[in-house]
Each structure stands twice: as C-alpha cells, then as structure tokens.
C-alpha cells in the first residue's frame, strides 16, 4: 500500500519502509509497539517453562556417574503433561539453548518413551 498511488492511508506514508535485509530493524516490530511487547512477554513465558522443565527433570531423574541427571522421555512426559501440554516443544527449545540432550529430531509419546534425556 505504501507504493500504491491510490492509497489514502496517511499512516503508511509516515513510517519508513524497512525492506532491506541488512537493516537491523528488518523483520522486527516497531520499537515500543504492542507487538514488540507481546513478543517480549512470549519469550519470557517460554523461558520460564524451560526453567520449570529443567527443574522437573532434576527432581524426577537420576544422577549418573558423570554427575548429569537423566530421565526417560516416558517418565518425563507422564510427570510434565499435568503441568503443560507442550512437553516436546519445550524440550526442543531447551535443547536449542544447550540445556538438555537427547537423540533424534523429535520425540513421540509411546514410540520414544525409552529415549534418555540428559540435563546438561
């Protein structure tokens, strides 16, 4: 709409277009916007869920000889599913941040119940 000569929306004309990939604000919501705040809130919420998942692993798992706590996916699923239905998604986020390790791309209830999850 910014390039449309027939558009009469003045709000679009006043905002600069961030269409260059090299621009540091490319793909980000405007600073101070409600969208930016919702994104920060969501990031914070997921961070708390990852922390809680690590705490549950520490409580339900067993400490190995190397000092790392391990739990099977089946045991973790049964414990954590009463807290949140996003067990696998939170596990993937925790692995992305280097907090846990497990084999495979994705874990499936029933099929992967014996996969060991290690708290790093």
C-alpha positions in Angstrom: 0.0 0.0 0.0 3.0 2.3 0.6 3.7 2.3 -3.2 0.0 2.4 -4.2 -0.7 5.9 -5.6 -4.4 5.4 -5.0 -4.0 4.6 -1.3 -5.2 7.4 1.0 -3.9 5.8 4.3 -1.7 8.5 5.8 -0.4 6.1 8.5 1.6 4.1 5.9 3.2 7.2 4.4 4.7 8.4 7.7 6.5 5.1 8.5 9.8 4.3 6.8 9.8 1.0 4.9 12.4 -1.5 6.2 12.7 -3.6 3.2 16.5 -4.2 3.2 17.8 -7.4 4.7 20.9 -5.5 6.0 18.8 -3.2 8.0 19.0 -4.1 11.8 15.2 -3.5 12.2 14.3 -5.7 9.2 11.7 -8.3 10.2 11.1 -6.7 13.7 8.1 -4.9 15.0 8.4 -1.2 15.6 10.1 -0.2 18.9 7.6 0.5 21.7 4.7 -1.2 19.8 2.3 -3.6 21.4 3.5 -6.3 19.0 7.1 -5.9 20.4 5.8 -6.1 23.9 3.8 -9.3 23.2 6.9 -10.8 21.7 8.9 -10.0 24.8 6.2 -11.4 27.0 6.0 -14.6 25.0 9.8 -15.0 25.1 9.8 -14.6 28.8 7.0 -17.1 29.3 8.7 -19.8 27.2 11.9 -19.1 29.2 10.1 -19.8 32.5 8.6 -23.0 31.0 12.1 -24.2 30.0 13.4 -23.4 33.6 10.4 -25.4 35.0 11.1 -28.3 32.7 14.7 -28.4 33.9 13.6 -28.4 37.5 11.2 -31.3 36.8 14.0 -33.3 35.2 16.3 -32.6 38.2 13.5 -33.8 40.6 12.4 -36.9 38.7 15.7 -38.0 37.1 18.6 -40.0 38.5 22.1 -38.7 38.8 24.6 -40.7 36.7 28.3 -41.3 37.4 29.3 -38.3 35.4 27.0 -36.0 37.6 24.4 -35.4 34.9 20.7 -36.0 35.7 19.0 -38.4 33.3 15.3 -39.2 32.8 13.4 -41.2 30.2 11.0 -39.4 27.9 8.1 -41.6 29.1 8.7 -40.7 32.7 9.2 -37.0 32.0 6.1 -37.0 29.8 3.9 -38.6 32.5 5.1 -36.1 35.1 5.2 -32.9 33.0 2.0 -33.4 31.0 0.0 -32.5 34.1 1.8 -29.1 34.1 1.8 -28.3 30.4 0.8 -30.0 27.2 3.8 -28.5 25.3 6.4 -31.1 26.6 8.0 -31.8 23.3 8.1 -28.1 22.2 9.7 -27.0 25.5 12.2 -29.9 25.2 13.2 -28.8 21.8 13.7 -25.2 23.0 15.7 -26.4 25.9 18.0 -28.4 23.6 18.4 -25.4 21.3 19.7 -23.5 24.3 22.1 -26.3 25.3 20.3 -27.2 28.5 19.3 -30.8 27.6 20.5 -33.5 25.2 18.5 -36.4 23.6 18.9 -38.5 20.5 16.7 -37.8 17.5 15.0 -34.9 15.9 11.5 -35.3 17.6 10.1 -37.3 20.4 6.8 -39.1 20.1 4.7 -40.4 23.0 4.7 -44.2 23.2 7.3 -44.7 20.5 10.1 -42.8 22.2 9.3 -43.5 25.9 12.7 -45.1 26.4 14.8 -42.3 25.0 17.1 -40.8 27.6 17.1 -37.1 28.2 20.2 -35.7 29.9 20.1 -32.4 31.8 23.3 -30.6 30.9 
